Amino acid sequence: MRKWVVSAAVVAFLAPAAALPQAKSGNSGVYDQLNLFGEAFERIRQDAVEPVADDKLIQTAISGMLSGLDPHSVYMNEAEYKALQNPTTDESASPGLVVTLDNSQLKVVSPRDGSPAASADIKPGDIIFTIDKEPTYDLTLPEIEQKLRGPADSEMALMLRRGTGAPIEIKVKRANVKLPTVTGRLESGDIGYVRIAGFDDQTAKTLADAVNHVRQQAGNKLIGFIVDLRNNPGGSFDAAVAAADAFIDKGDIAVVKSRKSDNAKHIAATPGDVANGLPIVALVNGGTAREAELVAGALQDNKRAVLLGTKTYGESAIETILPLNGNGAIKLTTARYLTPSGRAIQGKGLDPDLTVSPLKLEKVSQADRRREADLRGALKNPDDKSSAATPPAAPGEPDKAAQEKATNTTATPPKGDQPTVASGDIGTTSDEQLSEAEDVLRGLALVSGRTAAR
């Protein structure tokens, strides 16, 4: 029998004794690997040039274990976990940025509407190199989120790069305000424009109020709605489901799949349609991410809306916070959602029904146009067979995939897949996508022959 070298501290931290599985012949490989981990742990304790505390070794090991799974699974120490549960009022202000880690680079998913980050002209796809001159490449996502937060009205300096341009420094303030997730207005006298910028516990009510307000303004002239999901980085899963349900009278909203394929859960819509069956055009782009993609996919699959814009971000992971017995917690990806028809969003994104790119696009090279699928350890799309089409190169042979990527790297992305990095014109008179959506909606209203009177 091999002698166990895993220290008591390791075993106690990783799992209570009662939770450890009984040794079986089929588990010998797992226990061999735990022996390997324990041996490495003891070697570091004894031979590292500087003494290392046991808790630091354990936390680092868990962080590394999670970082190898996917970009969103992370370890939070006890202080970070408590801060997540009970944020202090004097240190909870933020610039309003939703970010992710992309191969150790800090990437902006999208700034939130009305946030200091949006006012500072930070855009989706920007790469942040430093926060107050501290490099971000070796920080975990919880550490980054802590650094972004601070006292209200305090200012931070972000060094970032946009596209292939030179690094620039942007000063942005933190604000401790609740940002609205829904705004609405009457467009051109007969079109309801509803902007959904995120999802929180007030989104469903605010959405219903916005639609009703627009309907009252239009009287009996309303011909349909434009639902703007561009640069929406997501938020509350339940709030997103409720937002989709508001426009869908019957059918599925999403399908949630965990590790076991037979555990698929269908989330069905409840009767009622806040738009009363009027045509809908939904605007999407590369900043339409996470729960916003759930809404877009539900509207598209249920034939409730025409998607117009550019391909969405491509992330559908559901993370669960799992406490670790007084030693912090792990945020683990435990499921992902599909569109009602079973289409995978993860690593693929949603293609619009009508591809319309803004005219005022910054030229971004293909190498810098990253989505969820490009992140290190990103969850794979089970429906995508392309990843298996090109086998890895043998030693000494050229990497065909790398050659192909280099060949396709151009200053102007191919038609139909352009990144929408310009966000300042969203919802304004200079918004070409919004103008196109109005034309499409008028065509839909004409074809359907629906009247606006209710």
N, C-alpha and C positions, 0 to 999 in steps of 0.2 A: 504494500500500500504506500502510495506516495505521501510524503509528509507535507501537511498544509503549512504554507508560509504566509498566508494572508493574515495581517495583523488584526487584533481585536477591534481596533479603531475603525479599520476599513469595513469589516463585517457589520459592526454596530451602526455605522452611518448608512451603508447601502441598503440594509433591510433589517428589521427586527428578527431575532432568532426564530421566532415562530413562523415567520413568513418565508424563511429559506426552504427551498424544495428539498425533498429527500433525494439522496444520491441514487441514481439509477445508471445502469450500464450505458444507456443511450446518451446520458449527460456527461460522459467522461471528458468530451472535448471542451465543454463549458468550464468544468472544474479545472482542467489543465490551463485554460486561459486565465482563470482567476488566480491560479498559482503563479502564473507569469506576471500578472499585475501586482500581486503581493510581493514577489521578489524584486520587481522594479521599485516598488514603494519603499522597501527596506533599504535597497541600495542607495536611493536618493537621500533617505534620512541619515544614513551613516557616512556617505562619501561626498555629498555635495559640498563645494568649497565654502558656502555660507549655510548656516543652519536654516532649515525650512520647517515652519510649524506644520504639524500634522493636518490641521484643518485647512490650511492653504493648499496642501498637496491634494487633499480630497476634493476640495472645491474646484481646483484646476482640472483634476481628472474628470469630474462630472461635466464641467463646461466643455472640455474637449470631446467627451463622449456625445454630448448633445449637438455640438457644432458639426459633427460628422454625419448627422442625420439629414438635416435640411436647414435652410437659412433662418427659419423661424423658431426652432426649438432651442431654448436657452435655459441656463441655470441662473436663478436669482438667489443671492445670499440673503441672510435673515434681514439685513437692513434694507435691501432693495425690495424684498417681499413686503415688509411692513410699510415702506413708502408707497407701494402700489395699493395696499389696503386702506391706508390712512394718510393721504397726502396732506401735508401741512399747508395752511393758507398762505404763509409768507414765502414758501419756496415752490409753490405749485404752478406759478405762471410759466407760460411757454410761448415760443414764437409761432405755434400753430403749424408745425411741420410733421408730416408722416414720412418716415424714412425706412430704409431697409439696408441690409448689408449685401453687397455684390462683390464677391471675391475679395473680401476685406476692405472694400471701398464703401463709403457711406453714400448712398444714393437717395435722392429725393423722389418719393412716390408722387406726392403732390402737396402743395400748401393748401390749407383750408381757406375757404372763402372768408374774407373780412379779417384775416389774421395779419399780424405784423409781417410774417414771412411773405404773404401775398402782396402786401404794400411795398415790401422791399424788392419785389420783382423776382423772387426765387421761383424757379420753374420746375416742372416734372423732368426728371432725368439729370438734373444737376448733380455733380459729384462733389461732396464736401470733404476737403482734405484736413482742415483744422477747425477746431472750436476754441476761440480765444487763444490761438497759437499752439494749442495742444493737438498733436496728430491724432487722427481717428482710426488709423489702419489697424492698431492693435487693441482696440476697445471692443467690448461686447455690446450688444444692442441695449441691454439694461443700463450699462454705464453711459452709453451715448445719450439715452433718453434722460438720465439724471443730469448730465451736463447741459442739455438743452433747456432744462428747467431751472428756475431760480426766482429771485424776488421780482415782483411786478415792477415794470418800467425799467428794469435793469437792461443794459445793452450788452450784446455779444458780437464778436467779430467772426465771421465765417469766411474761410478761404475756399473758394469753389471754382470748378471748371464747368463750362457749358459747351457741350459738343467738342469740337477740336480747337476751341479758342484757348487763349492763355489764361492762367488762373487769375481770378479777380477776388478782391475782398469786399464783402458786403456787411454793413452794420445793420443789425436787426434787434428790435426791442422785444422783451417778453411782456405778455399781457395776461392778466388773470380774469378773462371775460368768457362768458359762454357764447360761443359763436353760433349763429343761426344755421340750421341745416336745410331749411326750405324757404324759398322766396317765390312769389308769383306776381304776375302782372298781365294786363291785357295788351296783346301785341297786334298792331294794325287794325284795331277795332273789333276783330272777330276771331282771334286766335288766343288761346290761353297758353302762356309761357310759364312753366313751373321749373324752377332750378332746384335740384336736390344735390346738395354739396357734401352730405355725410349722413350718418344714421346714429341717432341717440334715442333716449326714451321719450322725447317729445316729437320726433319726426312724424309719426303717423297722424297725430292730432293736427300738427302744423300743416301737414300736407292736405288734409281734408279741409281745413280752414282756408288755405290758399286757393284750392280749386273752387270752393263755394264762393269766395270773394270775387274771383275772376268771372264766375258764372253770373253773379249779380251785376257786375259792371257791364257785361256784354248783353244782358237782357236775353232776347231770343236770337241774337246774331252769331252766337258761338258756333264755329264749324269744326273745332277740334283742339287738341292740346299738343304742345311740344314739351317733352320731358327731358330736361338737360341733365345728363349724368357725366358730362365731361369733367375730368380732373377731380372726380369723386373718389377718395382713397378708401372708402368703406367706413366701418364702425361696428355698431351693434348688429349681430346676426339677426336677432329677433325683430329689431326695428326694420331691417331690410326686408325681411319676410312680410312684415305688416305693410310696408310701402308697396311691394309688388301686389299683395292681396287687395290693396285699395283699388287697383285698376283691373283686376282679373276676377270675373264672376264665378268661373268654375274651371277645374283642371288642376294640375300640379303646379307648384311654385318652384320646387327644387327636390332633388333626390340626394340624400346624405348617405355616404358610404364610409363605414369604418374599416378596420383591418380585415374583418371577415365579410366576404362578398355577400353572404346570405343575410347580413344585418342591414341591408339598405332600407332607409326610412323615407317614405314619400310624404312630403309636406303639401297638403291640399289647400286650395283657396276656399274661402268662405263666400257665400252668396253676397252679391252687391258689387257695384262698379261706380266709383265716385265720379267717373267721367260720363256715366250714362250711355256707354256704347259709342261715343264720338270717336273718330279716328285719332290715332296718336302717332307721332314721330318722336323717337327717342334718340338723342344725340350722345355719341360715345367717342372716346379717343384713347390714346395710350395711357392717359392718367385715370381712366375708368378702371378701378381695381377692386379686388376682394368682393365685399358684399354688394358693391355697385354692379359688379358683373353678374351676381345672382339675380338682381332685379332685371338687368338687360336681357339675360338669358330667358327668364320667365316670360317677359313681354314678347320676346321674339318667338319662342317655341309655341306659345299659346296664340300666335297670330294676332296678338293684341296691339302690337306696335311695329312700325318699320324702323329698323336701326339704321341710322345715318351717321357717317363720320369715318373714323379709322379704327383699326384693330385695337381691342382692349388689352390690358396689361397681362392677364393670364395667371391669376392666383385664386385658388378656391380652398385653401387650407383652413381647417378649424383647429384652433389651439385650445388646450385645456390647461388650467393652472392646477398643479398637483403639489400640495404641501408635503414637506419632508420632515415631519416629526420635530419641529422646532429648529430645523437647520435650513431654513429658506424654502424654496419651492422650485419646481421645474415647469417651464411652459413647453408643453409637448404637443406636436401635431398629432391629433388622434382621429381625425376624419377629414373628408373633403366633400364638397357638394358638386353635383352635376346639374345640367339643365334638365327640365322636365322630360325631354326626349332621351336623356341619357348621354348627352354630349359632354365630354370632359372639358373643363375650363383650364384646369391646372397645367401650366407650362405651354398652353396653346393660345388662350385668349379667344375672344369671340369676333368673328368677321361680321362687319355690318352688312345689311342688305344692299345699301347704297354707299359706296366708298366716295367720300367727299373730303378733300384735304383743304385746310385753310391756305389761302394764297400767300399769306405772310408767314412763311415757314423759315426758320433758321436751318441752314444746311448742316446736317449732322451725318457723320460717316457711319456706315454700317457697323463698324467695330464698336462705336459708342452707343448704338441703339439697342440697349439691353432691356429685356423683359424678365418676367419671373422665371422663364425656362432657362435663362442664361446664368442664373445664380448658382454658385457652387453648392452641390448637394441638393439642388432643386428636385422636388417630387416630380416623377415622370408621368406623362400622360399615357395611360394604358392603351389608348386608341391610336397613338402615334407610332407607326412602324418605321419611321425614317431613321430613328436612332440606331436601329439594328441593320440598316442598309449598308453602312460603310464600316467594315471591321477595322479594329485598331491596326496601325502599321506595324509590321514586323521590325525587329531591330535592324538598323542600317537602311531601311526603306523609307521613302518620303511619306509624310502623313498627308494622305489625299484629302481628308476633311479639312486640315489646316490650309492646304493649297487652295481648295475650293473657296474657303472663307476669305482668304487673301484676294482671290480673283474677284469676288463679289463685293469687295470693299470699295465703295464709290462715294463721291462727295454728295451726290443726290440719290436718296433711296429710291428703289423701284416703285412704279405707280401702284397704288393700292396698299402700300405698307409704310407710308411716311409717318414719322413720329410727329405728334402734335405737341410741340414744345412751347408754342406761343399761347399764353393764357390771358394776356391783358385784354384781348378783344372779346372774350366770352360774354355773351349777352348784350353787346353794344351794337350800335349801328354799323360798325366795321366788321361784324361777325359774319363772314361769308357762309359758314356752315348753317348758322341760324337762318340766313336769308334763303338758302337752298331748302331747308326744312320747311319753311313757310310755303314755298312753291309746291313741294311734294304733298304737304298737308292739304292744300287747296285742290290738288289733283285727286287725292284720296276722297275728299268730301264730295267732289263732283261725281266720281265713279260710283261711290256708295249710295249717293242720292239721299243721304240722311239730312233731315232738317234739324236746325238748332233749337227750335222751340220745344219746351218741355212742360 
